[in-house]
């Protein structure tokens, strides 16, 4: 069974293990810790009682940005990333009218997932992401309209 819980400071070391396993250029412990402040939604994904992933969304005004999402490589390809992304979309819907993200164009699985969930590419940042061995690749900027009538009550 999959469950989502809020990330706490004491979870950061375990999250860092997943971050390092899942990303070629991982965030640092300091960056992850910094996302446990106001204006962030930081969630952990558990399967049964085993931590398998996490996601972090930044909130500003009526906008949300999916800053980071990772599923441990041993757990990928089983729908867990989709489930967690859907959870973060629903959580963001309570706070914002649009959810943004950026992704490497070489990450075909992530691009396909985001497109299947309704995200649309609206721009690219040239030479944004570093590549192993040198050089850079673009960032694909995507957005999902959560509620066009949203307003802060």
C-alpha positions in Angstrom: 0.0 0.0 0.0 1.3 3.5 -0.9 1.1 6.3 1.6 2.2 9.9 1.5 3.3 11.8 4.7 4.9 15.2 5.3 8.6 15.3 5.3 10.3 16.4 8.5 13.9 17.5 9.2 14.8 14.1 10.6 13.8 12.5 7.3 16.4 14.4 5.3 19.3 11.8 5.6 17.0 9.1 4.2 15.7 11.4 1.5 19.3 12.2 0.5 20.0 8.5 -0.1 17.1 8.4 -2.6 18.1 11.8 -4.2 21.7 10.5 -4.7 20.5 7.2 -6.2 17.9 8.8 -8.5 19.6 11.9 -9.8 22.9 12.4 -11.7 23.4 15.8 -10.1 21.7 15.4 -6.7 20.6 18.2 -4.4 22.6 18.7 -1.2 21.4 18.1 2.3 21.3 21.8 2.8 19.0 22.3 -0.2 16.7 19.6 0.9 16.6 20.9 4.5 15.8 24.4 3.1 12.7 23.0 1.5 11.2 22.3 4.9 10.1 25.8 5.4 6.9 27.7 4.9 5.7 27.9 1.3 6.8 24.3 0.5 4.9 21.1 0.3 7.4 18.3 1.1 6.1 14.7 1.0 7.5 11.3 1.5 6.2 8.2 -0.4 6.1 5.0 1.5 5.3 1.5 0.3 4.1 -0.3 3.3 6.7 1.0 5.8 9.6 1.5 3.4 10.6 4.9 2.1 10.6 4.8 -1.7 10.4 8.4 -2.9 9.7 12.0 -2.2 8.4 15.2 -3.8 8.8 18.9 -3.1 6.5 21.7 -4.3 7.2 25.4 -3.8 4.3 27.8 -3.4 4.3 31.4 -4.2 1.2 33.6 -4.6 -1.2 31.5 -6.7 1.5 29.4 -8.3 3.1 26.1 -7.4 6.3 24.6 -8.8 7.2 20.9 -8.6 10.9 21.5 -7.6 11.9 17.9 -7.2 10.5 14.4 -7.3 12.4 11.1 -7.0 11.6 7.5 -6.8 14.4 5.1 -5.8 15.7 3.5 -8.9 14.8 0.0 -7.5 11.2 1.1 -7.3 10.8 2.9 -10.6 8.5 1.6 -13.4 5.8 0.5 -11.1 3.5 3.5 -11.1 4.8 5.0 -7.9 6.0 8.2 -9.6 2.6 8.7 -11.2 0.9 8.1 -7.9 3.1 10.6 -6.0 2.8 13.2 -8.8 -1.0 12.9 -8.8 -1.0 13.3 -5.0 1.2 16.5 -5.3 -1.1 17.8 -8.0 -4.1 17.4 -5.7 -2.3 19.0 -2.8 -1.2 21.9 -5.0 -4.8 22.4 -6.2 -5.7 23.6 -2.7 -3.0 26.3 -2.8 -2.6 27.4 -6.4 -4.1 27.8 -9.8 -1.2 26.5 -11.8 1.6 23.9 -11.2 4.9 24.3 -13.1 7.8 22.0 -13.5 11.0 21.6 -15.5 12.5 18.4 -16.9 15.4 17.3 -19.0 14.3 16.6 -22.6 16.4 13.4 -22.3 14.1 12.1 -19.5 11.6 10.6 -21.8 9.8 8.6 -19.1 9.2 11.7 -17.0 8.1 13.7 -20.1 5.6 11.0 -21.0 4.3 10.9 -17.5 3.8 14.7 -17.2 2.1 14.9 -20.6 -0.2 12.0 -19.7 -1.2 14.0 -16.6 -2.1 17.1 -18.6 1.1 19.2 -18.4 2.0 21.2 -21.5 5.3 22.5 -22.6 5.4 26.2 -22.8 9.1 27.1 -23.1 12.6 25.9 -22.9 15.6 27.1 -20.9 18.6 26.6 -23.2 21.7 24.8 -21.8 20.2 24.7 -18.3 21.1 21.2 -17.0 24.7 20.1 -16.8 25.6 16.8 -18.5 27.9 14.1 -17.1 31.1 14.5 -19.1 30.5 18.1 -19.9 28.1 20.3 -21.8 24.5 21.1 -21.0 21.0 20.3 -22.1 17.9 22.4 -22.2 15.2 22.4 -19.5 11.6 21.8 -20.8 9.2 24.0 -18.9 5.8 22.6 -18.4 2.6 23.8 -16.8 -0.7 22.3 -15.6 -3.7 24.5 -15.0 -5.2 23.4 -11.7 -8.2 25.7 -11.4 -8.6 28.8 -13.6 -11.1 30.2 -11.1 -8.9 29.8 -8.0 -8.5 32.8 -5.7 -7.3 33.2 -2.2 -10.3 33.5 0.1 
